[in-house]
Amino acid sequence: MTDPRPDRTRLGSLDMARTLVGLWQVADIEKDGTEIDPETGADHLAAYAGAGFDTFDMADHYGSAEIIAGRLLARRGENEKRPLAFTKWCPPPGPMTPAIVRAGVAERLERLGVDCVDLLQFHWWSFQHPAWLDALHELAELREKGLIAELGVTNFDADHLRVALKDGVPLVSNQVSFSLVDRRAAGPLSDLARETGVKLFAYGTLCGGFLSERWLGAEDPAQIGDWSKMKYRRFIDTIGGWDAFQGLLRAASGIARKHGVSLSNVATRWVLEQEAVAATIIGARLGQSEHMADNLRLFSFALDAEDRAALDAAFAGTDPVPGDCGDEYRRPPFLTASGDLSHHLDRIPLAHAAEPAARPGATRVLTGSEWEDIAGYARAQRVGARVFVSGTTATAGPSRKVAAEDAGAQTTYVLDKILAALSALGARAEDVVRTRIYITDEADVAAISRAHGRVFGAVKPANTLVVVAGLIGGYKVEIEAEAVIPEADAAP
């Protein structure tokens, strides 16, 4: 069999390989404090590029990966096609002023040694802090100025990706977990991709190496020291455990034998053939484990109807991973190497600060809307164990309407604002006992209800939804809420 070159695709203005070389393991190699020699690292990347794997994926926290990639980019001859360097900016939550965003991009440019980042992918930890949308709009401005060729995000669920897209952010990609084990991206995210044209980059397609012949028929490993495998073992446990996972391996192994390829090839090929997926990401342990020949076989075969039916039958023997993409970092069950991230999320700065209210002992939250001062009201007020949240619309800053034409996106943004106000007053989504929703078009009921259900599906507060003649400012939805903090948490 002659190994072909990797398939290619267009992503906005970029001509890219459909298999990205992921450089996250640079950070693991360098964890003892010794950095990879940049020129030696660039030699390894050059070997990938020579085989057709000329699109590299990295991030600001992947050790010296950006510097190594920069050395490769600097080697391009005058008439040579330049490899592509996709990177991520993962700032700590907080205000995203133009200066902060520009500094983040400037650092990427400096480390890569370029005048324009090929693809800048943005990550945000908690959507309750609204600065994520400010950051994306500022990044879009920098794209217009030529400092960024294309703009993407990473680990965004479908609801928040919709908010960004419907608010006019020119996103082309979203990097998320997608594999035979974790098929969440085949749901709402793929539906949104079909609607809008945004594409998915799939990581975790081999579940840290678990989707390989090595684990077929193997005993359930008692201990795992590899952080990547610790993470993906949590996914395996979530879908039903080791026995359910073995069913997936057996199905993929049978298909691999049929086509004369590896089990890992089959696992990656299934993801690559999903309509919404622009590319899968393969991990590169520079100078140690590169698997180029095996990865080239991805493009030597295609799955047929019999193959897909065999995999579908194996899927039926597993439980779905709950929630949407990115939830593993933001809500239980936390499917990360370190497990529960509550301690990390609790340290994220609140979007707003509580202050004393006029009523003795009461506290309130103001969010900066111009009408809070004009009309004399607070976004939310806490009296004892009870929290009352005013009618809230999708307004960013003093007065900017978010996602003006999309009721579902507005609902997502509104609920984030409500949750942020509750957090500042010591309450959570689980404490909400009533919501009231006012809408202007009955045709929007389904989209608004789905967004409400994603936040409150397990809580199920009392709820009223009514269609009104109109809302001030032309908004499509306005929501108010009430919460009761449990007695054990209610002390001021």
C-alpha positions as CSV (number, residue, x, y, z in Angstrom):
1,M,0.0,0.0,0.0
2,T,1.3,3.4,-0.9
3,D,0.8,6.0,1.8
4,P,-1.0,9.1,0.5
5,R,-0.4,12.6,1.7
6,P,-2.8,14.0,4.3
7,D,-6.1,15.5,3.0
8,R,-6.4,19.3,3.0
9,T,-9.2,21.7,3.5
10,R,-10.0,25.4,3.6
11,L,-10.6,27.2,6.8
12,G,-11.5,30.8,5.9
13,S,-8.4,32.1,4.2
14,L,-6.2,29.2,5.2
15,D,-5.3,26.1,3.3
16,M,-4.6,23.5,6.1
17,A,-3.9,19.8,6.6
18,R,-6.9,17.8,8.0
19,T,-4.6,16.4,10.6
20,L,-3.1,18.9,12.9
21,V,0.1,18.2,14.8
22,G,-0.6,19.0,18.5
23,L,2.3,20.3,20.5
24,W,0.7,20.0,24.1
25,Q,3.3,17.4,25.0
26,V,6.1,19.9,24.8
27,A,4.9,21.2,28.2
28,D,5.2,17.6,29.6
29,I,8.6,17.1,28.2
30,E,9.8,20.4,29.7
31,K,8.0,20.0,33.1
32,D,11.4,19.5,34.8
33,G,12.4,23.0,33.8
34,T,14.7,22.0,30.8
35,E,13.4,23.5,27.6
36,I,13.8,21.7,24.2
37,D,16.5,23.3,22.1
38,P,14.4,25.4,19.7
39,E,16.4,24.4,16.6
40,T,16.3,20.7,17.5
41,G,12.5,21.0,18.1
42,A,12.1,22.8,14.7
43,D,14.0,19.9,13.0
44,H,11.3,17.5,14.3
45,L,8.5,19.8,13.1
46,A,10.2,20.1,9.7
47,A,10.0,16.3,9.4
48,Y,6.3,16.4,10.0
49,A,5.9,19.2,7.5
50,G,7.9,17.3,4.9
51,A,5.4,14.4,5.2
52,G,2.5,16.7,4.6
53,F,1.6,17.4,8.3
54,D,2.4,21.1,8.0
55,T,-0.3,22.6,10.3
56,F,0.7,22.8,13.9
57,D,-1.5,23.4,17.0
58,M,-0.2,24.9,20.2
59,A,-1.1,27.3,23.0
60,D,0.4,30.0,25.3
61,H,0.9,27.4,28.0
62,Y,2.4,24.5,26.0
63,G,5.9,25.2,27.2
64,S,8.2,26.5,24.5
65,A,6.0,25.2,21.6
66,E,5.3,28.7,20.1
67,I,9.1,29.4,20.1
68,I,9.9,26.1,18.5
69,A,7.2,26.7,15.8
70,G,8.6,30.2,15.3
71,R,12.0,28.7,14.5
72,L,10.4,26.5,11.9
73,L,8.5,29.4,10.3
74,A,11.7,31.4,10.1
75,R,13.3,28.7,7.9
76,R,10.9,29.1,5.0
77,G,12.6,29.8,1.7
78,E,11.4,32.5,-0.6
79,N,9.3,30.2,-2.8
80,E,8.4,27.6,-0.2
81,K,4.9,27.1,1.2
82,R,5.0,28.2,4.8
83,P,3.7,25.8,7.5
84,L,0.8,27.0,9.5
85,A,1.0,27.8,13.3
86,F,-2.4,27.7,15.1
87,T,-2.1,28.9,18.7
88,K,-4.4,29.6,21.7
89,W,-4.7,32.4,24.1
90,C,-6.0,31.4,27.5
91,P,-6.1,34.5,29.7
92,P,-7.2,34.4,33.4
93,P,-10.8,35.6,33.8
94,G,-11.1,39.3,34.5
95,P,-11.7,42.5,32.6
96,M,-10.7,42.2,29.0
97,T,-9.7,45.8,28.1
98,P,-8.3,46.5,24.6
99,A,-4.8,46.8,26.2
100,I,-5.0,43.4,27.8
101,V,-6.2,41.7,24.6
102,R,-3.6,43.5,22.5
103,A,-0.9,42.4,24.9
104,G,-2.0,38.8,24.7
105,V,-1.8,38.9,20.9
106,A,1.5,40.8,20.9
107,E,3.0,38.0,23.0
108,R,1.9,35.4,20.5
109,L,3.3,37.3,17.6
110,E,6.6,37.8,19.4
111,R,7.0,34.1,20.4
112,L,6.1,32.9,16.9
113,G,8.2,35.6,15.3
114,V,5.5,36.6,12.8
115,D,3.5,39.7,11.9
116,C,0.2,37.8,11.8
117,V,-1.1,34.8,13.7
118,D,-2.5,32.2,11.3
119,L,-5.3,31.2,13.7
120,L,-5.8,32.6,17.2
121,Q,-8.0,30.4,19.3
122,F,-9.6,31.9,22.5
123,H,-10.4,30.0,25.7
124,W,-12.4,31.2,28.6
125,W,-13.1,29.4,31.9
126,S,-16.4,30.8,33.1
127,F,-19.1,32.4,31.0
128,Q,-20.6,34.0,34.0
129,H,-17.9,36.7,33.6
130,P,-19.1,38.6,30.5
131,A,-15.6,39.8,29.5
132,W,-15.2,36.8,27.2
133,L,-17.4,38.5,24.6
134,D,-15.5,41.8,25.0
135,A,-12.3,39.9,24.3
136,L,-13.7,38.2,21.2
137,H,-14.8,41.5,19.8
138,E,-11.4,43.1,20.5
139,L,-9.7,40.1,18.8
140,A,-12.0,40.6,15.8
141,E,-10.8,44.2,15.6
142,L,-7.2,43.0,15.6
143,R,-8.1,40.5,12.8
144,E,-9.4,43.5,10.8
145,K,-6.0,45.2,11.4
146,G,-4.2,42.2,10.0
147,L,-2.6,40.9,13.2
148,I,-4.7,37.7,13.1
149,A,-5.7,35.9,9.9
150,E,-8.5,33.8,11.3
151,L,-10.2,33.6,14.7
152,G,-11.4,30.5,16.6
153,V,-12.3,29.3,20.1
154,T,-11.7,26.3,22.1
155,N,-14.0,24.3,24.4
156,F,-17.0,26.4,23.7
157,D,-20.4,24.7,24.1
158,A,-23.0,25.2,21.4
159,D,-25.0,27.8,23.3
160,H,-22.0,30.1,23.9
161,L,-20.6,29.6,20.4
162,R,-24.0,30.7,19.1
163,V,-23.9,33.8,21.3
164,A,-20.6,34.8,19.8
165,L,-21.6,34.0,16.2
166,K,-24.9,35.7,16.4
167,D,-23.3,38.7,18.1
168,G,-21.2,39.2,14.9
169,V,-17.8,37.6,16.0
170,P,-16.3,36.1,12.8
171,L,-15.3,32.7,14.2
172,V,-14.2,29.9,11.9
173,S,-13.4,27.1,14.3
174,N,-14.0,25.5,17.8
175,Q,-11.6,23.0,19.2
176,V,-13.3,20.3,21.3
177,S,-13.0,16.8,22.6
178,F,-14.4,14.3,20.0
179,S,-13.9,10.6,19.8
180,L,-15.5,7.2,19.7
181,V,-15.8,7.5,23.5
182,D,-16.9,11.2,23.7
183,R,-19.5,11.9,21.0
184,R,-21.0,15.1,22.4
185,A,-19.7,17.2,19.5
186,A,-21.9,15.2,17.1
187,G,-25.0,16.8,18.8
188,P,-25.8,20.5,19.1
189,L,-22.3,21.7,18.1
190,S,-22.5,19.8,14.8
191,D,-26.1,21.2,14.2
192,L,-24.7,24.7,14.8
193,A,-21.8,24.0,12.4
194,R,-24.2,23.0,9.7
195,E,-26.2,26.1,10.2
196,T,-23.3,28.6,10.4
197,G,-20.4,27.0,8.6
198,V,-18.1,27.1,11.6
199,K,-15.8,24.0,11.8
200,L,-14.6,21.8,14.6
201,F,-11.1,20.7,15.5
202,A,-11.2,17.4,17.3
203,Y,-8.8,16.6,20.1
204,G,-8.7,13.5,22.3
205,T,-9.6,11.3,19.3
206,L,-7.4,8.5,20.7
207,C,-8.3,9.1,24.4
208,G,-4.7,9.6,25.4
209,G,-3.7,6.4,23.7
210,F,-6.5,4.2,25.1
211,L,-8.0,3.7,21.6
212,S,-5.2,1.4,20.4
213,E,-4.5,-2.3,20.0
214,R,-2.4,-2.2,23.2
215,W,-5.6,-2.0,25.3
216,L,-7.8,-4.4,23.4
217,G,-8.5,-7.4,25.7
218,A,-6.3,-5.9,28.4
219,E,-7.1,-6.1,32.1
220,D,-8.5,-3.0,33.7
221,P,-5.4,-1.1,34.7
222,A,-5.4,-0.6,38.5
223,Q,-3.2,2.5,38.4
224,I,-2.4,5.1,35.8
225,G,0.4,7.6,36.3
226,D,0.0,9.3,32.9
227,W,-2.0,12.6,33.3
228,S,-3.5,12.3,29.9
229,K,-4.7,8.7,30.5
230,M,-6.0,9.8,34.0
231,K,-8.2,12.3,32.2
232,Y,-9.5,9.9,29.6
233,R,-10.0,7.1,32.0
234,R,-12.7,9.3,33.6
235,F,-14.4,9.5,30.2
236,I,-14.2,5.7,30.0
237,D,-15.8,5.3,33.4
238,T,-18.5,7.7,32.5
239,I,-19.6,5.7,29.4
240,G,-20.0,2.5,31.4
241,G,-16.5,1.4,32.5
242,W,-13.8,-0.8,31.1
243,D,-16.2,-3.6,29.8
244,A,-18.2,-1.1,27.8
245,F,-15.0,0.4,26.5
246,Q,-13.8,-3.0,25.4
247,G,-16.9,-3.3,23.2
248,L,-15.8,-0.1,21.3
249,L,-12.3,-1.5,20.9
250,R,-13.5,-4.8,19.6
251,A,-15.7,-3.1,17.0
252,A,-12.9,-0.8,15.9
253,S,-10.4,-3.7,15.8
254,G,-12.6,-5.7,13.4
255,I,-12.9,-2.7,11.1
256,A,-9.1,-2.2,11.2
257,R,-8.4,-5.8,10.2
258,K,-10.8,-5.5,7.3
259,H,-9.0,-2.4,5.9
260,G,-5.5,-3.4,6.9
261,V,-4.9,-0.4,9.1
262,S,-4.5,0.2,12.9
263,L,-7.3,0.4,15.4
264,S,-6.2,4.0,16.1
265,N,-6.6,4.8,12.4
266,V,-10.2,3.6,12.6
267,A,-10.9,5.7,15.7
268,T,-9.5,8.8,14.1
269,R,-11.1,8.2,10.7
270,W,-14.6,8.0,12.3
271,V,-14.1,11.5,13.7
272,L,-12.5,12.8,10.5
273,E,-15.6,11.7,8.5
274,Q,-18.0,13.7,10.6
275,E,-19.4,16.6,8.5
276,A,-18.6,19.3,11.0
277,V,-15.0,18.3,11.5
278,A,-12.3,20.2,9.7
279,A,-9.4,18.4,11.3
280,T,-8.3,16.0,14.0
281,I,-5.3,16.6,16.2
282,I,-2.5,14.1,16.7
283,G,-0.1,14.5,19.6
284,A,3.6,14.8,18.9
285,R,6.1,13.9,21.5
286,L,9.0,15.5,19.7
287,G,12.0,13.2,19.2
288,Q,10.3,10.3,21.1
289,S,7.0,9.2,19.6
290,E,5.9,10.5,16.2
291,H,3.8,7.8,14.4
292,M,3.9,9.6,11.1
293,A,3.7,6.5,8.9
294,D,0.7,5.2,10.8
295,N,-1.1,8.6,10.7
296,L,-0.6,8.7,7.0
297,R,-2.7,5.6,6.6
298,L,-5.7,7.6,7.8
299,F,-6.0,8.8,4.2
300,S,-5.7,5.3,2.6
301,F,-9.2,4.1,3.4
302,A,-12.8,5.2,4.2
303,L,-15.4,3.7,6.4
304,D,-18.4,2.1,4.7
305,A,-21.9,1.5,5.8
306,E,-21.0,-1.8,7.3
307,D,-18.3,-0.2,9.4
308,R,-20.5,2.6,10.6
309,A,-23.2,0.1,11.6
310,A,-20.7,-1.9,13.6
311,L,-19.6,1.2,15.5
312,D,-23.2,2.3,16.0
313,A,-23.9,-1.1,17.6
314,A,-20.9,-0.6,19.9
315,F,-22.1,2.9,20.8
316,A,-25.4,1.4,21.9
317,G,-23.6,-0.5,24.6
318,T,-22.2,2.7,26.2
319,D,-23.7,5.6,28.1
320,P,-23.3,9.1,26.5
321,V,-21.0,11.6,28.1
322,P,-23.3,14.1,29.8
323,G,-23.7,17.7,28.8
324,D,-22.0,19.6,25.9
325,C,-18.4,20.1,24.9
326,G,-16.4,22.1,27.4
327,D,-18.7,21.2,30.3
328,E,-16.0,18.9,31.7
329,Y,-14.0,22.0,32.7
330,R,-17.0,24.0,34.1
331,R,-19.5,21.7,35.9
332,P,-19.8,18.2,37.3
333,P,-18.9,15.6,36.4
334,F,-15.5,17.1,36.0
335,L,-13.7,14.9,33.5
336,T,-10.2,16.2,33.8
337,A,-6.9,14.7,34.9
338,S,-7.2,16.2,38.4
339,G,-10.9,15.5,38.7
340,D,-13.1,18.0,40.6
341,L,-12.2,21.6,39.5
342,S,-14.6,23.3,42.0
343,H,-11.6,24.7,43.9
344,H,-10.3,26.2,40.7
345,L,-13.6,27.7,39.6
346,D,-14.2,29.1,43.1
347,R,-11.0,31.2,42.7
348,I,-12.1,32.8,39.5
349,P,-12.9,36.5,40.1
350,L,-16.6,37.3,40.3
351,A,-18.0,39.5,37.6
352,H,-19.6,41.8,40.1
353,A,-19.1,42.7,43.8
354,A,-21.9,42.9,46.4
355,E,-22.5,46.1,48.2
356,P,-24.8,47.2,51.1
357,A,-28.4,47.9,50.1
358,A,-30.7,50.6,51.6
359,R,-32.5,48.0,53.7
360,P,-30.5,47.2,56.8
361,G,-28.7,43.9,56.5
362,A,-29.5,43.6,52.8
363,T,-26.9,43.5,50.0
364,R,-27.2,44.2,46.3
365,V,-25.4,43.9,42.9
366,L,-25.1,46.5,40.2
367,T,-23.9,45.4,36.8
368,G,-23.3,48.7,35.0
369,S,-26.4,48.9,32.9
370,E,-27.3,52.5,32.3
371,W,-30.9,51.9,33.3
372,E,-29.9,50.8,36.8
373,D,-29.1,54.4,37.6
374,I,-31.8,56.0,35.5
375,A,-34.6,53.9,36.9
376,G,-33.1,53.4,40.3
377,Y,-32.9,49.6,40.7
378,A,-30.4,46.9,41.3
379,R,-29.7,43.9,39.2
380,A,-30.2,41.7,42.2
381,Q,-30.9,42.1,46.0
382,R,-30.4,39.7,48.8
383,V,-32.6,39.9,51.9
384,G,-31.7,37.2,54.4
385,A,-31.7,33.9,52.6
386,R,-33.7,35.2,49.6
387,V,-32.3,36.7,46.4
388,F,-34.4,38.6,43.9
389,V,-33.1,39.2,40.4
390,S,-34.6,42.0,38.3
391,G,-35.9,41.5,34.8
392,T,-32.7,41.0,32.8
393,T,-32.0,41.5,29.1
394,A,-29.1,40.6,26.9
395,T,-27.2,43.9,27.4
396,A,-23.5,44.1,27.4
397,G,-21.9,47.0,29.3
398,P,-24.1,50.1,29.7
399,S,-26.4,49.6,26.7
400,R,-25.2,47.3,23.8
401,K,-27.7,44.7,22.7
402,V,-26.2,41.2,22.3
403,A,-27.2,38.9,19.5
404,A,-30.0,41.2,18.4
405,E,-31.8,38.8,16.1
406,D,-31.4,35.5,18.0
407,A,-33.7,34.7,21.0
408,G,-31.9,31.6,22.1
409,A,-28.5,33.3,22.1
410,Q,-30.0,36.2,24.1
411,T,-31.4,33.8,26.6
412,T,-28.0,32.2,27.2
413,Y,-26.4,35.6,27.7
414,V,-29.3,36.7,30.1
415,L,-28.9,33.5,32.2
416,D,-25.2,34.0,32.5
417,K,-25.9,37.6,33.8
418,I,-28.4,36.2,36.3
419,L,-26.0,33.5,37.5
420,A,-23.2,36.1,37.9
421,A,-25.5,38.3,40.0
422,L,-26.5,35.3,42.1
423,S,-22.9,34.3,42.6
424,A,-22.0,37.7,43.9
425,L,-24.7,37.4,46.6
426,G,-23.7,33.8,47.6
427,A,-26.3,31.9,45.6
428,R,-26.1,29.3,42.8
429,A,-28.2,28.0,40.0
430,E,-29.3,25.2,42.3
431,D,-30.8,27.8,44.7
432,V,-33.2,29.2,42.1
433,V,-36.8,28.5,43.0
434,R,-38.6,30.6,40.4
435,T,-38.0,32.1,37.0
436,R,-40.3,34.3,34.9
437,I,-39.7,34.7,31.2
438,Y,-41.2,37.4,28.9
439,I,-40.9,37.0,25.2
440,T,-42.2,38.8,22.1
441,D,-42.6,36.0,19.6
442,E,-44.2,32.6,20.2
443,A,-42.0,31.2,17.5
444,D,-39.0,31.6,19.9
445,V,-40.4,29.5,22.7
446,A,-38.4,26.3,21.7
447,A,-35.0,28.1,21.5
448,I,-35.6,30.0,24.7
449,S,-36.8,26.9,26.6
450,R,-33.8,24.9,25.4
451,A,-31.4,27.5,26.7
452,H,-33.3,27.7,30.0
453,G,-33.3,23.9,30.3
454,R,-29.5,23.7,29.8
455,V,-29.0,25.8,32.9
456,F,-32.0,24.6,35.0
457,G,-32.8,21.2,33.7
458,A,-31.8,19.4,36.9
459,V,-33.0,22.2,39.2
460,K,-36.5,22.6,37.7
461,P,-37.6,25.8,39.4
462,A,-41.2,27.1,39.2
463,N,-41.5,28.9,35.9
464,T,-43.8,31.2,34.0
465,L,-43.4,32.1,30.3
466,V,-45.6,34.7,28.7
467,V,-45.7,36.4,25.3
468,V,-45.9,40.1,25.6
469,A,-46.6,42.8,23.0
470,G,-43.1,44.1,23.2
471,L,-40.0,44.7,25.3
472,I,-38.3,48.0,25.8
473,G,-35.3,48.3,23.5
474,G,-36.6,45.7,21.1
475,Y,-35.2,42.7,23.0
476,K,-36.6,39.2,22.3
477,V,-36.5,38.0,25.9
478,E,-36.4,39.3,29.4
479,I,-36.0,37.0,32.5
480,E,-36.3,37.5,36.2
481,A,-35.4,35.0,39.0
482,E,-35.7,34.3,42.7
483,A,-33.5,32.1,44.8
484,V,-33.5,30.8,48.3
485,I,-30.1,30.0,49.8
486,P,-30.0,26.9,52.0
487,E,-30.0,27.6,55.7
488,A,-26.5,26.2,56.2
489,D,-25.2,28.7,53.6
490,A,-27.4,31.7,54.5
491,A,-25.2,33.3,57.2
492,P,-24.0,36.7,56.0
